[in-house]
């Protein structure tokens, strides 16, 4: 029997108030809370947003997320201004369709299109119609997953639970110039299911890329990575790409266990190509040695989707990060889900949604 699961007693079950400085206390609380608010049509208020950061409140990349989710969710918003530490967000109608969002339009920021896409994906997967997105900003910038992480790790993992989405990199955008562009398509899901981790020790892929710099840099990055990985008994397939679309120069090495884990390093002025490669290789080898199902970043990115799924999921990750603990806390404010975080080597995550059961279908009350 198909069951329609709704959050709360109606379209306005009462406004949640969340402390934006809780736990990790960064932008992840904002993104997760607003994505869930739109997906479940639940009004939310955030206080003390990024209160412990050197520059508290909404920065350009956070404000871009607020305004994008407000458009998708037809939300009434109070407090959407740079530097604001308090926000009231009331979604009224979840709408699929065609959208264009430019993070750089706000003070020229090279904010991450990857983080914006991740915030938009959950509600749009629950919308009643397909969506097409054009996102402009930073595609390969510090402190956020590069676009290649989304295409090689994040989206393949979500495909296994029923999320249908594609992402295409049109133009690279490095920090600080930004100006990158991606196109995305999101289809309505028929229901979210159990996450089954991919087999460990499977295929390994990689990319060594440069924009407006000599190809030799990418070749040096690849040689160093291949030599170190081969010494560890791993045989990667690392491609080389020379990009001419970006506004400025950049260099990048990415290594992935597709659908499970991804690690990257960005080149910086004065840092040899070999050291860039070492950063990505060190992170990959540490994950490989941990024997975990997924990397620590994918672990927290999966939680909101699995909390709305129709079946229990369990997986391991190298550590229980601050991001993971914070996202679990946010999710549990919205839905009656049991999330068990068990320390260990590797650590274990168990998510038991309240609507767990075969044949369950989730539907947004905003639709």
C-alpha positions as CSV (number, residue, x, y, z in Angstrom):
1,X,0.0,0.0,0.0
2,X,1.3,3.5,-0.9
3,X,1.5,5.9,2.0
4,X,1.7,9.6,1.7
5,X,3.8,11.1,4.4
6,X,3.3,14.7,5.5
7,X,5.2,16.7,8.1
8,X,3.2,18.3,10.8
9,X,-0.6,18.8,11.0
10,X,-1.0,21.1,8.0
11,X,0.7,23.7,5.8
12,X,1.6,25.8,8.9
13,X,2.3,23.4,11.7
14,X,4.1,26.2,13.7
15,X,7.3,28.1,13.2
16,X,10.5,26.5,14.4
17,X,13.1,28.6,16.0
18,X,16.7,27.4,15.7
19,X,19.9,28.8,17.2
20,X,22.2,29.4,14.2
21,X,25.3,29.1,16.5
22,X,24.5,25.6,17.5
23,X,27.2,22.9,17.1
24,X,29.5,23.7,14.1
25,X,27.6,27.0,13.9
26,X,28.4,27.9,10.3
27,X,26.5,28.2,7.1
28,X,25.5,24.5,7.1
29,X,22.8,25.2,9.6
30,X,21.3,27.8,7.4
31,X,21.4,25.7,4.2
32,X,20.0,22.6,5.9
33,X,17.3,24.4,7.8
34,X,16.0,26.4,4.8
35,X,16.2,23.4,2.4
36,X,14.0,21.3,4.9
37,X,11.7,24.3,5.5
38,X,10.9,24.5,1.7
39,X,10.8,20.7,1.3
40,X,8.3,20.3,4.2
41,X,6.6,23.7,4.0
42,X,7.6,24.5,7.5
43,X,8.2,28.1,8.7
44,X,11.5,28.6,10.4
45,X,13.3,31.4,12.3
46,X,17.1,31.4,12.8
47,X,18.8,33.4,15.4
48,X,22.5,34.1,16.1
49,X,23.4,33.1,12.5
50,X,27.2,32.4,12.3
51,X,27.5,34.3,15.7
52,X,30.9,32.9,16.5
53,X,32.5,33.5,13.1
54,X,35.0,36.4,12.6
55,X,32.4,38.0,10.3
56,X,29.0,37.0,11.8
57,X,25.7,36.9,10.0
58,X,24.9,36.4,6.3
59,X,27.8,36.7,3.9
60,X,27.1,36.9,0.1
61,X,27.2,33.2,-0.5
62,X,24.7,32.6,2.4
63,X,22.4,35.4,1.2
64,X,22.4,33.9,-2.3
65,X,21.1,30.6,-0.8
66,X,18.4,32.4,1.2
67,X,17.1,34.2,-1.9
68,X,17.3,31.2,-4.1
69,X,15.3,29.0,-1.7
70,X,12.9,31.8,-1.2
71,X,12.2,31.9,-4.9
72,X,11.8,28.1,-5.2
73,X,9.6,28.0,-2.1
74,X,7.7,31.3,-2.7
75,X,8.8,32.2,0.8
76,X,8.1,35.4,2.8
77,X,11.5,36.4,4.3
78,X,12.5,38.9,7.0
79,X,16.1,39.6,7.6
80,X,17.6,38.7,4.2
81,X,20.5,41.3,4.2
82,X,24.2,41.1,4.3
83,X,25.4,40.8,7.9
84,X,22.0,39.8,9.3
85,X,22.1,37.4,12.2
86,X,18.4,36.7,12.4
87,X,16.1,35.4,9.7
88,X,12.4,34.5,9.4
89,X,11.5,32.3,6.5
90,X,8.0,31.2,5.6
91,X,7.6,29.0,2.5
92,X,4.2,28.9,0.8
93,X,4.5,26.9,-2.4
94,X,7.2,24.6,-3.7
95,X,7.6,25.2,-7.4
96,X,9.7,23.3,-9.9
97,X,10.6,25.1,-13.1
98,X,13.5,27.0,-14.7
99,X,15.7,29.2,-12.4
100,X,18.9,31.2,-12.8
101,X,20.9,32.3,-9.7
102,X,24.1,34.3,-9.8
103,X,26.0,34.3,-6.6
104,X,28.4,36.9,-8.0
105,X,25.6,39.4,-8.4
106,X,25.9,40.0,-4.7
107,X,29.1,42.1,-4.2
108,X,31.0,40.1,-6.8
109,X,31.3,37.0,-4.6
110,X,32.9,33.8,-5.9
111,X,30.6,31.9,-3.5
112,X,30.2,28.2,-4.1
113,X,27.7,27.0,-6.7
114,X,28.1,23.5,-5.3
115,X,26.7,24.5,-1.9
116,X,23.9,26.4,-3.5
117,X,23.0,23.4,-5.7
118,X,23.0,21.0,-2.7
119,X,20.6,23.3,-0.8
120,X,18.2,23.5,-3.8
121,X,18.3,19.8,-4.6
122,X,16.3,18.4,-1.7
123,X,13.2,20.5,-2.2
124,X,13.3,20.4,-5.9
125,X,13.5,16.6,-5.9
126,X,10.1,16.7,-4.0
127,X,8.5,19.3,-6.3
128,X,5.7,18.3,-8.6
129,X,7.5,19.3,-11.8
130,X,11.0,19.0,-13.3
131,X,13.5,21.9,-12.7
132,X,16.2,23.3,-14.7
133,X,18.9,25.4,-13.0
134,X,21.6,27.8,-14.2
135,X,24.0,28.6,-11.3
136,X,26.8,31.1,-11.6
137,X,29.7,31.6,-9.2
138,X,32.6,29.6,-7.9
139,X,32.8,26.1,-9.2
140,X,36.2,25.2,-7.7
141,X,36.8,27.3,-4.6
142,X,38.2,26.7,-1.1
143,X,36.1,25.3,1.7
144,X,33.4,23.8,-0.5
145,X,33.0,20.7,-2.7
146,X,34.1,21.2,-6.3
147,X,31.6,20.6,-9.0
148,X,33.4,17.3,-9.8
149,X,32.6,16.0,-6.3
150,X,29.0,16.5,-7.1
151,X,29.1,14.7,-10.4
152,X,31.3,11.8,-9.3
153,X,30.4,11.3,-5.7
154,X,27.3,13.1,-4.4
155,X,24.8,12.6,-7.3
156,X,25.8,8.9,-7.9
157,X,25.2,8.2,-4.2
158,X,21.8,9.9,-4.3
159,X,20.8,8.1,-7.5
160,X,20.8,4.9,-5.5
161,X,18.1,6.2,-3.2
162,X,15.9,7.7,-6.0
163,X,17.1,11.2,-6.6
164,X,17.2,12.0,-10.4
165,X,19.5,14.9,-11.1
166,X,22.2,15.8,-13.6
167,X,24.9,18.5,-13.5
168,X,26.9,19.9,-16.3
169,X,29.9,22.2,-15.9
170,X,29.7,25.0,-18.6
171,X,32.4,27.3,-17.4
172,X,35.1,26.9,-14.6
173,X,35.1,29.5,-11.8
174,X,38.1,29.8,-9.6
175,X,38.6,31.9,-6.5
176,X,38.6,34.9,-6.4
177,X,37.3,35.7,-10.0
178,X,34.3,33.4,-9.8
179,X,32.1,33.6,-12.9
180,X,31.8,29.8,-13.3
181,X,28.6,28.3,-14.6
182,X,26.8,25.0,-14.2
183,X,23.5,23.8,-15.6
184,X,21.4,21.2,-13.7
185,X,18.3,19.2,-14.2
186,X,16.2,17.8,-11.4
187,X,13.3,15.4,-11.9
188,X,10.6,14.8,-9.3
189,X,11.3,11.7,-7.3
190,X,8.8,8.9,-6.9
191,X,10.1,8.3,-3.3
192,X,13.4,8.1,-1.5
193,X,14.7,4.7,-0.5
194,X,17.4,3.0,1.5
195,X,21.1,3.9,0.9
196,X,23.2,1.0,0.0
197,X,27.0,1.9,0.0
198,X,29.0,0.8,-3.0
199,X,31.6,-1.9,-2.7
200,X,35.0,-0.9,-1.2
201,X,38.1,-1.2,-3.3
202,X,36.3,-0.6,-6.6
203,X,37.2,1.7,-9.5
204,X,39.2,4.8,-8.7
205,X,39.1,7.9,-11.0
206,X,40.8,11.3,-11.1
207,X,41.3,14.6,-12.9
208,X,44.2,16.9,-13.1
209,X,43.2,20.2,-14.6
210,X,44.5,23.7,-15.3
211,X,42.9,26.9,-16.5
212,X,45.1,29.5,-18.3
213,X,48.3,27.9,-17.0
214,X,50.8,25.5,-18.7
215,X,49.6,21.9,-19.3
216,X,52.9,20.8,-17.6
217,X,51.5,21.7,-14.2
218,X,48.6,19.3,-14.7
219,X,51.0,16.6,-15.9
220,X,53.2,17.0,-12.8
221,X,50.2,16.8,-10.5
222,X,49.1,13.6,-12.3
223,X,52.6,12.0,-12.2
224,X,53.0,12.6,-8.5
225,X,49.5,11.3,-7.7
226,X,49.9,8.2,-9.9
227,X,53.3,7.3,-8.4
228,X,52.2,7.6,-4.8
229,X,48.9,5.7,-5.4
230,X,50.7,3.0,-7.3
231,X,53.1,2.6,-4.3
232,X,50.0,2.0,-2.1
233,X,48.7,-0.7,-4.5
234,X,46.1,1.5,-6.2
235,X,45.7,2.1,-9.9
236,X,43.8,5.3,-10.6
237,X,42.5,6.6,-14.0
238,X,43.6,10.2,-13.9
239,X,42.6,12.4,-16.9
240,X,44.1,15.7,-17.8
241,X,42.0,18.7,-18.8
242,X,43.2,22.1,-20.1
243,X,40.4,24.6,-19.6
244,X,40.1,27.9,-21.5
245,X,36.6,29.0,-20.2
246,X,37.6,30.4,-16.8
247,X,38.0,34.1,-16.2
248,X,41.3,33.6,-14.3
249,X,44.0,30.9,-13.8
250,X,43.6,27.9,-11.6
251,X,44.8,24.4,-11.0
252,X,43.2,21.4,-9.4
253,X,43.6,17.7,-8.7
254,X,40.6,15.5,-7.8
255,X,40.6,11.8,-6.8
256,X,37.4,9.8,-6.3
257,X,36.0,6.4,-5.4
258,X,32.8,7.1,-7.4
259,X,29.6,7.3,-5.4
260,X,31.6,6.9,-2.1
261,X,34.3,9.5,-1.6
262,X,36.2,12.3,-3.2
263,X,39.2,14.4,-2.4
264,X,40.7,17.5,-4.1
265,X,43.4,20.1,-3.8
266,X,43.5,23.6,-5.4
267,X,46.8,25.1,-6.6
268,X,48.0,28.3,-5.0
269,X,50.7,30.8,-6.0
270,X,54.0,29.5,-4.7
271,X,52.8,26.0,-4.1
272,X,54.5,23.3,-6.3
273,X,52.3,21.0,-8.3
274,X,53.7,18.0,-6.4
275,X,52.5,19.5,-3.1
276,X,49.0,20.0,-4.5
277,X,49.0,16.4,-5.6
278,X,50.2,15.3,-2.1
279,X,47.3,17.1,-0.4
280,X,44.7,15.2,-2.4
281,X,46.6,11.9,-2.2
282,X,47.1,12.1,1.6
283,X,43.4,12.6,2.1
284,X,42.5,9.7,-0.2
285,X,44.9,7.3,1.4
286,X,43.7,8.2,4.8
287,X,40.1,7.4,3.7
288,X,41.3,4.1,2.1
289,X,43.0,3.1,5.3
290,X,39.9,3.8,7.4
291,X,37.9,1.2,5.6
292,X,34.8,3.3,5.6
293,X,31.8,3.2,3.3
294,X,31.7,7.0,2.5
295,X,33.9,10.0,3.2
296,X,33.0,12.3,6.1
297,X,31.6,15.0,3.8
298,X,29.2,12.7,2.0
299,X,28.1,11.4,5.4
300,X,26.6,14.7,6.4
301,X,25.3,15.4,2.9
302,X,23.2,12.2,2.9
303,X,21.5,12.8,6.2
304,X,18.7,15.1,5.1
305,X,17.7,12.9,2.2
306,X,17.8,9.7,4.2
307,X,15.7,11.3,7.0
308,X,12.9,11.8,4.5
309,X,13.3,8.3,3.0
310,X,11.0,5.3,3.3
311,X,13.5,2.9,4.8
312,X,16.2,2.7,7.4
313,X,19.8,3.2,6.2
314,X,23.2,2.6,7.8
315,X,26.8,3.3,6.7
316,X,30.2,4.0,8.0
317,X,32.5,7.1,7.7
318,X,36.0,7.9,8.9
319,X,34.9,10.2,11.7
320,X,31.8,11.9,13.1
321,X,32.5,15.4,12.0
322,X,31.1,18.6,13.5
323,X,29.1,19.1,10.2
324,X,27.6,15.7,10.6
325,X,26.5,16.2,14.2
326,X,25.1,19.6,13.3
327,X,23.1,18.4,10.3
328,X,21.7,15.6,12.4
329,X,20.5,18.1,15.0
330,X,18.9,20.3,12.4
331,X,17.1,17.4,10.7
332,X,15.7,16.2,14.0
333,X,14.1,19.6,14.7
334,X,12.0,19.1,11.5
335,X,11.1,15.4,11.4
336,X,10.7,12.6,14.0
337,X,13.7,10.6,12.8
338,X,16.1,8.5,14.9
339,X,19.8,9.2,14.0
340,X,22.4,7.2,15.9
341,X,26.0,8.4,15.6
342,X,28.4,5.7,16.9
343,X,32.0,6.5,17.5
344,X,34.5,3.9,16.2
345,X,37.1,3.1,13.5
346,X,35.3,3.7,11.3
347,X,32.3,5.5,12.8
348,X,28.8,4.3,12.1
349,X,25.7,6.3,11.2
350,X,22.1,4.8,11.4
351,X,19.1,6.7,10.2
352,X,15.6,5.4,10.9
353,X,12.9,7.6,9.5
354,X,9.5,7.7,11.2
355,X,7.8,6.7,7.9
356,X,10.2,3.8,7.2
357,X,8.4,1.0,5.4
358,X,8.3,-0.4,1.9
359,X,6.3,1.5,-0.7
360,X,6.4,4.8,1.2
361,X,6.1,8.0,-0.7
362,X,7.1,11.4,0.5
363,X,5.2,14.4,-0.6
364,X,5.7,18.1,0.2
365,X,2.8,19.9,1.8
366,X,3.8,22.9,-0.4
367,X,3.1,21.1,-3.6
